């Protein structure tokens, strides 16, 4: 029916995004901070000692204090996640579904194809968020609008080996912060 989209607002079926009013105000600290570098599509940030690594499209840039961004590495597809292992190996997730640790391809289970976040625990365990079983990381809006919940959480022990699925049916997980082991 032509009036369904309007009536859905009253039926509770509409997909709406609540405004940030009242006690829920937006955090404007990033917007208010002075610009110190210009990149086209800054996405993932990683602090490594005295520099900041930033992904922008298919490249990783290094930004040292008071210096302009320098391209460190480029990849065949967009970078979707960054992490640094306790041993100092750069771990990179790509839009194509590939995972690189220290520049080497890592074999992934069939269920991982949408790497949205990576993080290492203190003991070297690698945690991986797989955003969706149906969409690429850049298609997060489509997954959201379809109310998809096919994301998953995976873990790989510090000694290496295969990834183990710890949780599934998650609505596009997009961030990790492991605590402990």
C-alpha positions, 0 to 999 in steps of 0.5 A, a space after each residue: 500500500 502506498 501509505 505503508 511507509 507513513 503508517 509504519 511510523 505509527 506501527 513501530 516498524 519504521 527504521 529511524 535514527 534518534 536525534 542527539 538531544 537532551 542528555 545524549 549530546 554528540 561528542 565534538 572533541 574530534 570536530 573541535 580539535 585543530 587539524 594537523 594533517 589532511 587525508 582523503 578518507 582517514 579511517 583506521 587509526 593506530 598509535 605506534 610509539 612516536 607516530 600515528 598510522 592511518 588508513 586512507 583508502 588502500 594506503 596506510 600513512 604514517 604521521 609523526 609529530 609536526 610532519 606531513 603524512 607519508 605513505 608506508 604501504 599500499 594494498 590492492 583493496 581498501 584497508 578495513 582494520 589495523 592492529 599491532 601485535 605485541 611483537 610489533 607486526 602490523 596486522 591489516 584487514 582488507 576490503 577483499 576479505 584478506 588478512 595480512 600479518 607482517 605482510 604475509 597472507 593468513 589463511 582464514 575460515 570460510 566464515 570470515 570475509 568482512 573484516 571490520 576490526 582487529 585487536 591483540 590481547 596482551 598475551 598475543 591473542 588476535 581478536 577479529 570482528 567479521 561484520 557480515 556474512 553477506 556484505 563487504 565492509 563498505 556495504 555496512 549501510 545496506 547491512 544496517 537497512 536490511 537489519 542484518 545480524 550475520 556478523 561474528 567474533 573470532 579468536 586466534 591464539 598467540 601461538 597461531 593456528 586456526 581462528 575459532 568462532 566465539 559468537 555469531 548472529 551479531 549486527 555488524 560488529 565494528 570495534 574491539 577492545 580485548 581486556 586480559 586474555 
